[in-house]
Amino acid sequence: RRRAHDAVGGYEAIRGEVIDDVATARALKSGGRRLRIEAGQQLLFTPMYETLGELWHGFSKNAFAGAGNSVATVARNVTANLLATVLPITLAVAGLVLWLVFGVAEAMPVALAAVAAYAAMVVAFLPVYGALGGRWYLAPLAGFANVVMVAILMNSAWRALSGKGVVWRGQRTQLVTDRRS
């Protein structure tokens, strides 16, 4: 409510924050206010980005802040995402080629385990993609999407730490970081 928002300092209280919605929630909570988060897809649809370029710039603006401006968190997230998405695909392809093309029978269990791991990830992403307008059929592309998000996270961290900033809504914006490790 407007009254609660104004009581915790309004927009002035979150001035300079990259992730303003999260900063607003934190200000409200620290001001003793209650929050209620609700899904509003049935009420309003506002697509954030229409192109990969818009998505790249939009998430580059706040991915490092979302990782707490922490290089260690970025490193953990990048490693975990690559292990969960790229490793199964790589092992599946390599294992299947070794097994089916070159007849290396020992590669079969590795290939099948990797295919099963990727399939499990796809199944885990089905509800996520289903919630995004019933686009569950995109779940098999989750590995690719994770690789794009890893690249965006690394770009965001690099731009923040190097002082390069980002282009946001046509203007260069300097990312604020406390350079925590």
C-alpha positions in Angstrom: 0.0 0.0 0.0 1.1 3.5 -0.7 1.0 4.4 3.0 3.5 1.6 3.9 5.7 2.5 1.0 5.9 6.2 2.0 6.5 5.2 5.7 9.7 3.4 4.9 11.1 6.2 2.7 9.4 5.6 -0.6 11.5 5.7 -3.7 14.2 7.8 -2.0 15.0 4.9 0.3 15.9 2.7 -2.6 17.5 5.3 -4.8 20.5 3.8 -6.5 19.5 0.2 -6.0 19.8 -2.0 -9.1 17.1 -4.4 -8.1 14.5 -2.0 -6.9 11.7 -4.5 -6.3 13.8 -6.5 -3.9 15.1 -3.4 -2.3 11.5 -2.2 -1.7 10.6 -5.5 -0.1 13.6 -5.3 2.2 12.8 -1.8 3.1 9.2 -2.7 3.9 10.3 -5.8 6.0 13.0 -3.8 7.9 10.3 -1.1 8.6 8.2 -3.7 10.3 5.7 -4.0 7.4 4.1 -7.2 6.1 4.5 -8.4 2.5 2.3 -10.6 0.5 3.5 -11.9 -2.9 0.9 -13.1 -5.3 1.0 -14.4 -8.8 -0.7 -12.0 -11.1 -0.5 -13.7 -14.5 -4.3 -13.8 -14.6 -4.6 -10.1 -14.0 -1.8 -8.6 -16.1 0.9 -9.7 -18.5 3.9 -7.5 -19.0 6.7 -9.2 -21.0 10.1 -8.0 -19.8 12.1 -8.5 -23.0 11.3 -9.3 -26.6 14.7 -10.1 -27.9 17.8 -11.9 -26.7 19.7 -8.5 -26.9 17.1 -6.9 -24.6 17.3 -9.9 -22.2 21.1 -9.7 -22.2 21.2 -6.0 -21.3 18.3 -6.3 -18.9 19.7 -9.1 -16.8 23.3 -7.9 -17.1 22.0 -4.8 -15.2 21.1 -6.8 -12.1 22.6 -10.4 -12.2 25.7 -9.5 -10.2 23.6 -7.6 -7.7 21.3 -10.6 -7.5 24.4 -12.6 -6.5 25.0 -10.2 -3.7 27.8 -8.5 -5.5 29.9 -11.5 -4.5 32.6 -12.9 -6.8 32.5 -16.2 -4.8 28.7 -16.5 -5.3 29.2 -15.9 -9.0 31.9 -18.6 -9.2 29.7 -21.1 -7.3 26.7 -20.3 -9.5 28.6 -20.6 -12.7 30.2 -23.8 -11.7 27.0 -25.4 -10.4 25.0 -24.4 -13.6 27.7 -25.6 -16.0 28.0 -28.9 -14.1 24.2 -29.4 -14.1 23.6 -28.5 -17.7 26.7 -28.6 -19.9 28.4 -31.7 -18.3 25.4 -34.0 -18.9 25.0 -32.9 -22.5 28.7 -33.2 -23.2 28.9 -36.7 -21.6 25.8 -37.8 -23.4 27.0 -36.8 -26.8 30.6 -38.1 -26.2 29.3 -41.3 -24.7 26.8 -41.9 -27.5 29.4 -41.3 -30.2 31.9 -43.5 -28.5 29.3 -46.3 -28.0 27.3 -46.1 -31.2 29.9 -44.9 -33.7 33.1 -46.4 -32.4 31.6 -49.4 -30.6 33.2 -48.6 -27.2 30.8 -50.6 -25.0 32.2 -49.1 -21.8 30.8 -45.7 -22.9 27.2 -47.0 -22.8 26.6 -46.6 -19.0 28.1 -43.1 -19.1 26.0 -42.1 -22.0 22.8 -43.5 -20.6 23.5 -41.9 -17.1 24.1 -38.5 -18.7 21.0 -38.8 -20.8 19.0 -39.7 -17.7 20.6 -36.7 -15.8 19.6 -34.3 -18.6 16.1 -35.8 -18.8 15.7 -35.3 -15.0 16.6 -31.7 -15.4 14.1 -31.3 -18.2 11.4 -32.9 -16.1 12.3 -30.5 -13.2 11.9 -27.5 -15.5 8.5 -28.6 -16.9 6.5 -26.7 -14.2 8.7 -23.6 -14.6 8.1 -23.4 -18.4 4.5 -24.4 -17.9 4.1 -21.4 -15.6 5.5 -19.2 -18.3 2.4 -19.2 -20.4 2.1 -23.0 -20.9 5.4 -23.2 -22.8 6.4 -26.5 -21.2 7.6 -27.7 -24.7 10.6 -25.4 -24.2 11.9 -27.4 -21.2 14.4 -29.4 -23.3 16.1 -26.1 -24.0 16.7 -25.4 -20.3 20.4 -26.4 -20.7 20.9 -23.8 -23.4 19.0 -21.2 -21.4 21.2 -21.9 -18.4 24.4 -21.4 -20.5 23.0 -18.0 -21.6 22.2 -17.0 -18.0 25.8 -18.1 -17.0 27.2 -15.8 -19.7 24.9 -13.0 -18.6 26.0 -13.4 -14.9 29.7 -13.4 -15.9 29.1 -10.3 -18.1 27.2 -8.6 -15.3 30.0 -9.3 -12.8 32.7 -8.2 -15.2 30.9 -5.0 -16.1 30.3 -4.1 -12.4 33.8 -4.9 -11.2 35.6 -3.3 -14.2 33.5 -0.1 -13.9 32.2 -0.5 -17.4 28.5 -0.2 -16.4 25.6 -1.3 -18.6 23.3 0.2 -21.1 19.9 0.3 -19.6 16.9 1.9 -21.4 19.3 3.7 -23.8 21.5 5.1 -21.1 24.9 4.0 -19.7 24.4 3.1 -16.0 27.2 2.6 -13.6 26.7 -0.5 -11.5 27.3 0.0 -7.8 29.3 -2.7 -6.1 31.0 -3.1 -2.8 33.4 -5.6 -4.4 32.8 -8.3 -1.8 34.5 -11.6 -2.6 
